[in-house]
Amino acid sequence: MAVRGVVMALGALLCFARGAAGAGPTITVSQEVIDGSHMVISCNISEAPTPIKGHYWMKGDTKIKSDDTSADFTSYVLEKVDHESSGEYECYFETTPLSKGTAFVKVEPHVVAYKKSEHGNEKDTGVLTCKSSSYPPITQWSWFKMVMDVPQPIMNGSDDRFFIKSDGNKTELRITNLDIEKDPGEYRCNGTNELGEGSAVVSLRVRSRLAALWPFLGIVAEVLVLITIIFVYEKRRKPDEIPDDDDGGSTPLKSNASNHKDKNVRQRNAN
């Protein structure tokens, strides 16, 4: 096949319309690769139970093409064959009952890391995750720790700290009691299906437990510096200031003394 790692599995007869002799329709599914990447999936029906009123194609729960012609042939073009276009395709002939054929577009695993870099605090639990969105599903997952660019296999339950949980197109490596000296580095997940394998790399960084306190300690330090500055400023400002009440209290005393003196002078002049 011109497209590497791609296989078209052909689905045959899936619907029968019983007649007097027990005969039923036969659907032949075929494929052809064009232009090096385009693929044409086609279905051909023979001995349809009733006249054909139309056709349609489904991928999963999505109708991807339909028409109302009466031809005994229908096709669908895949613009690109990759992990996104892989999967099961169903062709339907609108007869009574419906006649259906199935084609399987298969590719090698397309494995990606959920996050390319994960962080965790020492003594906590770190979780690394990989997934695959290609068809067919992954049949086997495995994990490795990269040491000097050499993959070292990780077994489920090893050291009572490494635990692997895989479910179809998803796998998870859980590392308990993270060690800041041993656990940081690169980890590789491998996924295998009937056509081959794919892999992805996840980086793990382990931080000291005290690292979480640094932001809080920084805020506390800033507050203390601000309080110190305010205290020093207030301390230097107070000796240079004279309260307004001191000036206001001395003025009335001088005025009263002057008025009393003027009154005595007038009394002597009158005598």
Beta strands, then each sheet from edge to edge (+ up, - down):
strand 1: 6-10
strand 2: 26-34
strand 3: 38-46
strand 4: 55-59
strand 5: 62-67
strand 6: 73-78
strand 7: 87-93
strand 8: 99-107
strand 9: 111-113
strand 10: 117-121
strand 11: 126-132
strand 12: 140-147
strand 13: 150-154
strand 14: 162-167
strand 15: 170-175
strand 16: 185-193
strand 17: 196-207
sheet 1: 1+ 8- 7+ 4- 5+
sheet 2: 2+ 3- 6+
sheet 3: 9+ 11- 15+ 14-
sheet 4: 10+ 17+ 16- 12+ 13-
end
